[in-house]
């Protein structure tokens, strides 16, 4: 006796077929994935920015500037 598939299995299980109909034959339009690709690119850029900020904050936490260095930076004499 075969068990009924769970809801998630039923969604991903497809009976084997010998000939797949094209999207045009089924009357379905192609899905535009451009917006999704753009979103992924933006997320990747944001992740990189967070990683850079995290590294800089960790560097500041482990090696805080001296009082004299902080005063120089506030006056714009940071040496950059």
Secondary structure as UniProt FT lines:
FT   HELIX           7..12
FT   HELIX           23..26
FT   HELIX           34..62
FT   HELIX           67..75
//
